[in-house]
């Protein structure tokens, strides 16, 4: 989904989440094999971020980003595709931790 006014797509929001996941991988490693799937859905209060893994025990966790948070993270992703966004990192990290139970 593309937001013309903001010039941001849900793929760029997912990219910002992925950079946070990569940062967490570098620091803590994942306890599941592979890389998590990231899905961004527009909801009434902003964006629902779903993180799921297809491992021995498939699991999914989600959290909300406000529209402002998501747009800010996507803009940061567009500026630097190698640095994670500290403003959303904690929520991504907590969701990743919950996925592995």
Secondary structure, 3 states (H helix, E strand, C coil): CEECCCCEEHHHHHHHHHHHHHHHHHHHCCCCCCCCEEEEEEECCEEEEEEEECCCCCEEEEEEECHHHHHHHHHHHHHCCCCCCHHHHHHHHHHHHHHCC
